[in-house]
Amino acid sequence: SAWAAMLLLLLSAGLSTAFAQNILNDPGFEQGGANWSASFIYGATGSVVTNAAAAHSGNCYYTTTGAGGNIASVGEGDSSGPYPTGTNSFPIIATDYYQLSAWVKVPGASTTPQQVTLRYRFEPSDNRNNTGTQTINTENWTHLTSPWIQPAGLAGGSGDTYLGYWVVNSLNNGITMDVDDCAMIQAAPYTITGQVVDGSNTGQDGVTVSGSFGTYTASASTAG
């Protein structure tokens, strides 16, 4: 009777956090950023700054410097992983989808543009990669965001159970950058079913229907 089912990733205001949630702790540094670290991977230095006039939102942001030939960075790591940053725990579901994002400001970037990237690591597969890389050429806050990533879709990732780390970092040494409003959005896939009918309300078989959200698209063909 011309029914189709599509597996869609739904993420919009008003949906339950059962479908979408930010799994990072203190992502805007408003609680002091106790479980965040600038040095845990790349050896940078950094601290939380309280200045509502300069923050992207709220009262606080994080400033990090790649001192001593290091790259600027800040991130969080799971306490059970190889790069822990305190008491963090980031359990994941391998078949869910994840999107990284952060707001970044680089002093002097209008004169000397700088590349900044987001980076993740899933465990125990050890799948890790840079994503959402941008060349920043402005003194304003810039939004970095990644595509949707499914751990189970990566090589050996079907058994992944936690996020080893989340990082935002420069690709050049010795710079300073400010970071605010970080996110690792977790969203469950969602199945939509429905019937395709013509103008006389008669079900139509063999029709391809599709739906999309952002860069994610799903399609299905109707069948009796």
C-alpha positions in Angstrom: 0.0 0.0 0.0 2.8 2.4 -1.0 4.5 2.7 2.4 8.1 4.0 2.7 10.5 4.2 5.6 13.4 6.6 5.8 16.2 6.7 8.4 16.7 10.4 9.1 18.9 12.3 11.5 16.6 14.8 13.1 18.0 17.8 15.0 15.9 20.9 15.6 14.6 23.1 18.4 11.9 21.5 20.3 13.0 17.9 19.9 13.6 15.8 23.0 17.2 15.6 24.3 16.7 11.8 23.8 17.4 12.6 20.1 20.0 15.4 20.5 22.2 16.5 23.3 25.6 18.1 23.9 27.7 15.5 25.7 30.6 17.9 26.7 30.9 19.1 30.2 30.8 22.9 30.9 31.0 23.7 27.1 30.8 27.4 27.6 33.3 27.5 30.6 30.7 29.2 32.8 31.6 26.8 35.7 35.3 27.5 35.4 36.3 24.8 33.0 37.7 22.5 35.6 37.8 19.4 33.4 39.2 21.2 30.4 42.9 21.2 29.5 45.2 23.1 27.1 48.2 20.8 27.7 46.9 17.3 27.7 47.7 16.5 24.1 49.7 19.3 22.5 51.4 21.0 25.4 49.7 24.4 25.1 48.9 26.7 28.0 45.6 28.2 28.7 43.0 29.4 31.2 39.4 30.5 31.5 38.8 34.3 31.1 35.7 36.0 32.7 34.8 38.9 30.5 31.2 39.0 29.2 32.1 41.8 26.8 34.6 39.6 25.0 32.9 36.2 25.3 30.9 34.8 22.5 28.1 34.2 24.9 27.7 34.2 28.7 30.5 35.6 30.8 33.4 33.2 30.1 35.6 31.8 27.4 38.9 29.9 27.2 42.1 31.4 25.9 45.0 29.2 24.9 48.5 29.8 23.6 50.9 27.4 21.8 53.9 28.4 23.8 57.3 26.9 23.3 56.7 25.8 19.7 53.4 24.0 20.5 50.0 24.5 18.8 47.2 26.3 20.7 44.5 23.9 21.9 41.9 23.1 24.5 39.8 20.0 25.0 38.3 17.3 27.2 39.3 13.7 27.5 37.5 10.7 29.0 38.9 9.7 32.4 39.2 6.0 31.3 41.0 6.8 28.1 44.7 7.6 27.2 44.2 11.4 27.5 42.1 12.0 30.6 41.3 15.6 31.8 39.8 15.0 35.2 36.6 13.2 36.0 35.0 13.3 32.5 33.0 10.4 31.2 31.8 10.5 27.6 29.9 7.2 26.8 28.7 7.0 23.2 26.5 4.8 21.1 28.3 3.6 18.0 25.2 3.8 15.8 24.3 7.3 16.8 25.6 10.4 15.0 27.9 13.1 16.4 28.7 16.6 15.3 31.6 18.7 16.7 31.5 22.5 16.8 33.1 25.5 18.6 33.3 29.3 18.3 36.9 30.5 17.9 38.6 33.9 17.7 42.2 34.4 16.7 43.8 37.7 17.6 45.8 39.0 14.6 44.1 36.6 12.1 43.0 39.5 9.8 46.7 40.1 9.2 48.0 36.6 9.5 45.3 34.0 8.7 45.4 30.9 10.8 44.0 27.4 10.3 42.1 25.9 13.2 40.5 22.5 13.4 38.3 20.3 15.5 39.5 16.8 16.4 37.9 13.7 17.9 39.0 10.3 19.0 36.6 7.3 19.5 37.6 4.3 21.7 38.5 1.5 21.7 38.9 1.7 17.9 41.3 4.6 18.2 39.6 6.3 15.2 40.7 9.9 15.3 40.7 12.7 12.8 40.7 16.4 12.2 37.3 17.8 11.0 35.7 21.1 10.3 39.0 22.8 9.6 38.8 26.5 8.6 41.3 29.2 7.7 40.3 32.1 10.0 41.1 35.6 8.5 39.0 37.8 10.8 39.2 39.2 14.4 35.6 38.1 15.0 34.3 34.9 16.4 34.2 32.2 13.8 32.0 29.1 14.0 33.7 25.8 13.3 31.5 22.8 12.7 32.0 19.2 11.4 29.8 17.0 9.3 27.7 14.3 11.1 30.0 11.4 12.1 28.8 7.9 13.0 31.4 5.8 14.9 30.0 2.6 13.5 30.6 3.9 10.0 34.3 4.2 10.6 36.7 1.3 10.2 36.5 -0.9 13.2 34.2 1.5 15.0 31.1 -0.7 15.5 32.3 -1.6 19.0 33.2 2.0 20.1 31.8 2.8 23.6 33.2 6.2 24.5 34.7 9.5 23.2 38.4 9.4 24.0 38.8 13.1 23.5 37.3 16.3 21.9 39.8 19.0 20.9 39.9 22.3 19.1 43.4 23.3 18.0 45.4 25.5 15.7 47.5 23.9 12.9 50.4 26.4 13.4 52.7 26.8 16.3 52.9 29.7 18.7 49.6 31.4 18.2 46.9 32.5 20.7 43.2 31.7 20.2 40.0 32.1 22.2 37.4 29.4 22.4 33.7 29.4 23.5 30.5 27.5 23.2 31.9 24.1 22.3 29.7 21.1 21.4 29.7 17.4 20.7 26.1 16.9 19.7 24.8 13.4 19.9 21.7 12.6 17.8 20.0 9.3 17.4 18.8 8.1 14.0 15.1 8.3 13.6 12.8 6.3 11.3 10.0 8.0 9.5 7.3 6.0 7.8 4.5 7.2 5.6 2.3 6.6 2.6 2.7 8.2 -0.8 -0.6 9.0 -2.5 -1.7 10.7 -5.7 -4.3 13.4 -6.1 -7.1 10.9 -5.7 -5.6 9.5 -2.4 -4.5 6.3 -4.0 -1.3 4.7 -2.7 1.6 4.8 -5.2 4.2 1.9 -5.4 7.7 2.3 -6.8 8.0 6.0 -5.9 11.3 7.3 -4.5 11.0 9.7 -1.6 13.8 11.5 0.2 14.4 13.8 3.1 17.4 15.7 4.4 18.7 17.6 7.3 21.8 19.7 6.7 24.3 17.5 4.8 22.6 14.3 5.7 20.1 12.8 3.2 18.0 9.6 3.2 15.8 8.1 0.6 13.5 5.1 0.2 11.2 3.6 -2.4 7.6 2.8 -1.7 6.4 -0.8 -1.9 3.0 -2.5 -1.5 
